[in-house]
């Protein structure tokens, strides 16, 4: 199980990862088991293969959006998103 300090809200039973759920703005991918802050970032991490199946891009290599992502307490965040940001629920 991968747990991150300060995460008390969500544990995904299939992978055991934890993250701080921030309303509907945090998304955990059931395929690659990575968590993203923001719907756009979640959508960007997936692409379609030539056969129409969904592929997940490697979150640790964010060249696909030409931006650096930061892993904060189990969630990938884009630039300019400070660690202490709190979204409405």
Buried (B, 14 or more C-beta within 10 A) or exposed (E): EEEBEEBEEBBBEEBEBBBBBBEEBBBBBEEBBBBBBBEEBBEBBEEEEEEEEEEEBEBEEBEEBEEEBBEBBBBBBBEEBEEEEEEEE
